[in-house]
Every structure is written in C-alpha cells, then in structure tokens.
Amino acid sequence: MMINAKHHTVMVIMPATSSVARCAVSRRSALAATLALPFLRPARAAVSDLNITAYDGFVPADFRQRFQADTGIEVRIRPTASQAPELTLLTAEREHPITDICTVVGTRLHQFVENGIIEPLDTSQLKNWNRLNPVYANAEWNHVNGAITGVPLVMAADVLVYDTRAVKPAPDSWFAIFDPNYKGRVTYDIEDFLLCTMLAQGADPTFMAYLDKPKEAAAVVNAARDLLIRNKSQVVRFFDEGSELQQLLTGGDAVLAQTYFSTPARLILAGQPFHRVVPKEGTLAYVYTFAIVKRAPNRDGAYRFLDAMLGAPGMAATLTRSAGYASCFAEAGMGLSVAEQNAYGLPEDALGRVRFPRFEGQALSSSLIDKAVEEVKAG
C-alpha cells in the first residue's frame, strides 16, 4: 500500500487471549466524494453541534445516535474518500475552521501538523485512552514533534486472498503470485504489490533504510518493477476498486490476489470459498486516526465525543463491522463471532511481520513508486 492513503483491507490483530491467534478504507477510495460540500454551521452556540470529516463507517450509526441523545450535541459527518482532497479542503478552511475532528492516516500526521491543520492530542482529557492497543496508541508514527497526535481507530494491511478450491497448497509467500500454475489467474493493485514484492525480495518498502541512499532505493524499486513486468502474463487484469476484485474472484477469473480491500472478509462471511493470509515475508499496514483540528470550533465537544467513543461498550467489534476494518482497541477481537474472527482476524504471530510506513520515507517512496507503476502498465 502506498502512503498516499488509499483504502486497504483491515485485518484484526487478535490479543493473546483470543480464540484466533492485522477496508478497506481505499487509499484511492470509491466513496462518493462529497468532501467539497461545506458544513453549514448554524449561528447557535458552538457546543450544540460537532462536525467530523470521516471515512465511511468510521462513526458507527448507533453510537452517533446514542451520543446525540445523551449529550444534545448534533454530530454532522462530511464524508471523505481520500487524504489529498481532505488536506486541500482543510487547508483552505485553516484560518476559519469548520471541522472539529478529521480523519488522518498515520503516515500523513506530520503533513497535517506541518500544514497547521491538526493539534497535539491532550490524552489527559481522554479517560478511556487505555482501551486502545498500545501498539498503535504509543507508536512512533503517532508522535509528531514529541506529542501524540491521533486517536487510532482502524488498521489496514495487504494480504494474499485465494480460492481454496483452486490454490493448493495454501500460499505462504508473495512469490505465489508468480507461480506458473496460476498463470493468467492472478490480480493485484500495481502500486501496492510493488511494495509487497520489495518486501518479498528483502528490500525495505518503508524506505526508511534509503533516506540517504537514493540510488539504492531506485535499484530495489527497479528490481521489483522488473519482476512484475517479466511476469505480467500471470495477471488476468489489474484492479483498482473492491468491486472489480470481487467480480474477478467470484467469477472465477482470478484465484489468487493481493488486496487491501475488505472484499475478502465480505466473501468469507458470505460462505464463499476464499481465505486470506499474511505471507511469511510480512506486510505493510496503515492506521487511520481521528485528530482534533487546530482551533476547532467545538474543541470540548470533540474531546467529549472521542472519549465517549473509546469508552463505549463493545466499540471494538462495532467499529470493525461498521468500517469494515480491524479496530485498534486492545480487545479488537472481542465481541466478534467466530466467523467474523476468521474473516477479519490475523494470528498474533503475524504482528511481528507487519511493518508500518513512516512519514519520513514518503517523498522518496512516491518519487520512485509512481514512475514504476506507469512502467509496469506500459511494460
């Protein structure tokens, strides 16, 4: 997955006590982009309404209704489909902000801070902060200038999904995509799979190892690009959206795919013969957060909302079902059925194989990956 924040398939990292030992929020989402439509904040007291720019499902409908009933605060949602348009809009509103809470992927927290969009998070106002998994809450990527910045909500990871009737034995490596037994029957998103291929080849897809080694970075990207071009006949068709992937899988055109979308979970829950796995080489994961807008009109209401959300009973499972991704709560798997755990779950030992991209590597990554994607398409 690229750092430009497309939707990914979120997998649950189950706690050690779970019976199952990491949707996708598309980083290039297919959600209807109503982001350009401004909130119309009425001229009444600021505490009477709370405006949130959020991805689909990030504010569960039932919780929203309960919060409004309990507090008298009207919660208004402005949908966003991806990070770039959201950043552009919030930058335009920076001097006179309308939004109180916005959605920021972990790799872009620095960018939102540097653009004066969001402020450091005062966790002392969040009594339920400890309900979050410290793997996310205390992560390095969640600190900007030494301060915690976002409330981690959901996590997305690239996985292999396969048709259990056609792919045997079960794949355990990204290199399975290149297996000649599946020639013409695999699919992937070029941008994301380039990074997965780098990982499989032993390179660093976060680019942190190459910050002062641009030539080495170009070499590892080119190696992954060349492997994809040489094996292009493996691919029945590249996909961009979850609906395309679902059509390829259910129609039998593809039996093996890389994906970050929530499509596999939906198919598995529907009883379809698909399974997904985090390959032995590991994967990339992205965390989406709620952050408080700098000079938010209803800052107190924003903290009240976030703390209520963190403290709501069963929110981990509710958020997974609503957003289609694994929640970042400590009890991520609790409250989910066995079928849901199988659809969204990840063995705990896979957590050690998950890498989280950092803001510092974003510019170098984008400069090389974007070019390589076009070369794969043309190759």
N, C-alpha and C positions, 0 to 999 in steps of 0.2 A: 504494500500500500504506500502510496505516495504521501508526502507531507502536505499536499495541498488539500487534504481533508475531504476525501470522498467518503461514501458510506462504506462500511465494512460489516462483515458478519461478526457479531459479537458472541463470544463463547464464554460460558461461566467457568471461572476458576473456583472450584469447589473447596471448601475448608476441609481439613484433615478428618473431621468427624462425619463428613458427608458419605452417603452410600455410593456416590460416584466420585471415584477418586479423581481458555480463555478462550445494524443490521444495518441489516447493516445500515448504519447511517451513511448513505453513499457520499463519499467524498466528492463525487460528481453527481449529486442526487437527482432522482427523477421526480422529487416532490414538486408540486406546483409552487413556483417562486412568487409568492405574494409579498415578498420582502420589501418591495418598493412602495407598498401601501403604508402610509404613516399611521401611527396611532393617533387617534383624536382624543387627547386627554381633556376631559371636561374641566371647566374652571371651578371645580369644587375642591375641597381640602385634599391635599396630596395623599393622605392616609386612606382615602376611600377607594383607591384603585392601584393596581400593581401591574406593570407592563413587562412582559417577558418575550424575548426573541428566542425561539426554541425550535429544535428539530421535531419532526412528527413523533408523537408518543412520549416525549420527554417529560411532559406534565400529565400524569395519568388523570383521566377524566373524573373518576370517582373521588380521587384525592382533591382535585381542584374544587369540586362541588362542596366537599366537606370543609375545606379551608375557608371558602367564601361564607358558608353558613356559620362557621364558628367565629369568624373574625369581622365579618361585614366588609371585608376588602374584596373588591371585584378583580379577578385575575384575567387579564387580557393577553392572548397569545398572538404574536406575529410570527408566522412560520418562516423558517429559513431553510434553504436547500443545501447551501454550502457556505464555506467560510469566507471566500473572497467577496461575494456580494454583501454579506453581513458586515464585514470590516469596512467596506466602502460606505455603506449606509450609516453605520455608527460613527464613522469619522466625519461625515457630513453633518451629523447631529451633535458633534462633540461639545460645542460651546453651549448648546441648549438641549441637553439630552432628554429624550422621551422615554427610552427604555430604562428599566431598573435592573433587570437581570438579562444576561446574554449567554449564549452557548459558545464555548471555545474549546477546540481540540487542543490537547496538551502541547503539541508541537508549535502551536501558534500563541500560547500565552504571552511569551516575550513580545511578539509583534503587537498584540493588543495593548500591552502595557506601554511599549515604546511609542505607540500612536496616541497615548493618552485616553484610551477607551475604558480600561478597567482599573480598579484599585486593589491594593493588597487586601486579603481577606482577614477579618478580625475573628479568629476562631473562638475567642472568649465569648462571643455572642451566640455561638452555636453549641448549646448544651449537649446535643446529640452527635457531635463530631466524632466521638469514639465509636460510633456504629459503622464507620467506614473502614474498609480494609486498609491497614497502614501501608501495604504495598503500593497503594495508589495515593492515599492521603498525604503520606510523608515522602513521596518520591521526589527525586531531584528535579524532574521536569516540571513539577508543580510549585517550584520555587523560582521567583524572579527577584533579583536583587536581594536575595536572602529572605524574602517573605513568601508565605503560602498565598497562592493567588486564586485557585479554583476549587470548587466542590466537585470531586469526581463522581460521575453518575454512572456511565456505562463504558464498557470496553469492547473493542472490536479486534479481531485477529484474522489473518489469512489462514485458510485451511485447505486441505485436499478433500473434495467430496467425490464419491464414486458409487457406481451402480454395483451392488453386491452380487447381482446375478452375472455380470459380465467381467468384473475385475477380480481376478483371483491369482495369487493370494492377495490379501488386503495390502494396499500400498503403504509404505512407511517412509518414503523419501520423495522430495520434489522431483527427483530424476525419473520417477514413474511416468511423468508427463511425456518423456521421450522414449518410452518403451515401444518398440515397433509393433508389439501385439495390439496396440491401441491406435495405430496409425489412422488418421482421418476421423478419430472419435474423441478427441480431447478439445477442451476450450479453456480460455483464460482471458483475463484482462492484461493486456501487454504491459502496461505501466507497473502494475503490482507484481506480475510474475517475473519481470526483470529483477526486482528486488529479491524475490524468493529464490531465483536462480543464483544471484550473487551469494546469498546465504548458503545454498547448497554447494557452491564452488569454494566455500571457505572465506569469502570476502565479507566485508562489513557493510551491510546495507543501510546502516545509520549514518555512515560517512564520518563518524567521529574519529576513526583511525586515519583519515586522509585530510584533515583540515589544513595541514601544511604540506600535503603531498598531492597536488592536483594531477600530476602525471600518473601517479599510481592509481588514483581514483578513476581517471579516464580509462586506464588499462583494464581494471576489473569490470567496469561497466561495459566496455567493448567486448570483453570475453563472454559476458552473459548475453549481450546482444547477438554476437556471432553464433552462439549455441542455439538461440531461438530462431535465427534465420536459417541455419542449416537444417533445423527440424520443423520447419514451417508446414511441411506436409502432414505433420501429426494433427494439425488443427482443422477441425471441421469449419469453425468460424470463431472469430474473436467476439466477445460480448462486452457491452458497456453497462447494461442495466440488469437488475434481477429478473425482470420479466423475460428477457432474452435467454438468460441462463435456465430458467425454469422450463421454457419451451424446448431448449436443446436437450435437457435431461429427461423430461417426461416423454418427449417424442422419440427418445432412443437415439438421437443423432450424436449425443455425447455421453460417454460412460465414465469420464474422468475429467475433473475440472479443479482449477484453483479459484477460490472465491472468498470474498469478504462479506457478501450479501447474506441476509437472513433466509434466503431461499432454501438451503438445506434443512434448516430447522423446521420450516413450514412443511416441507415434503416428508420429513421423518415423522412429524406429528400426525400427518395425514395417512401414515401407514405405508408410504412409498418405500421401495427397496433401496434406499440410499443411506450412506454412512459418511461421516467425516472424521478426519484425523489431523493432528498436528504432526508433521513429519519430524523425523529424528534430528534433522539439521536445525530445527527450530522455526520460528515465525516472527513476524512483526506485528505489534499490537498498538492500538491507539486508544487513548482515553478521552472521552468527552466530558466537559465540566460545565457547571454553571458558575459564572463570575458576576460580581456586582459592578455595575457601570459607575465610572467616576462621576461624582456629582449627581448621582441618581436622585430623581425627584422624590422617590419613596424609599429611601435607604433603610429606614427602620422596618418598613413592611417587607423589604427584600430579605432582611435577616430573619424576620419572623417566619416568612414563607420557607426559606431554606431549612431552618431548624425544625419546623413542623414536618417538612418532607423527610428529613433524616430520622425523625423520631416516630413517624407513622408506622404502626404495627404492620408487618408483612410487606413493607415497601420494597424490599429486595426482589421478591417474586413479582409484585405488582409492576415494578418498573421493567423487569425483563419481559413480561407479557405485553406491556404497553408499547415499549420502544422497540422490541424485537432483538434486544441485545442483553448481554450479561450485565448485571448491576455491579457496582464497585463496593457494595456493602460487605461487611465481614461475613454475614450469613447469606452469601449470594445464592446458594443452592437450596436454602430452607424455604419451605412453602411451595416448592415446585413438585409436580408429580414425577414419578419415575420416568415416564415418557418424556416429560419436559427436560429432566436432567439429562436424559440420553440425547435429546435434540440440541440442547444448548451447552451441555457440560464439557468439561475438559479434565482429564486426570490431573491430579495435583502435581505429579512429577513433570507434567508438561510446562508448568510455570517457570521452571528453570531454563526452558528452551525459548522463552518469549523475550524478545528484545523490544524496547520502547525507543523510538526515534527521538532525537533531541533537536531543539531549535537551531543549535549551532551548526548542524550539518545540513540544514535545509537548503541554503543557497547553492552550495556545491552540488547537492543531490539534484536539485531541479535543473541546474545548468547542463547536467550530463544526461539525466534520465529522459527529459523531454525530447532531446535530439535523438536518443537511441530508440525511443518509441516510434518516431517517424521513420527511422531507418529500418526497423523491423517490419512496419507496414509496407514499405516500399521494396523490401528485400525479397 
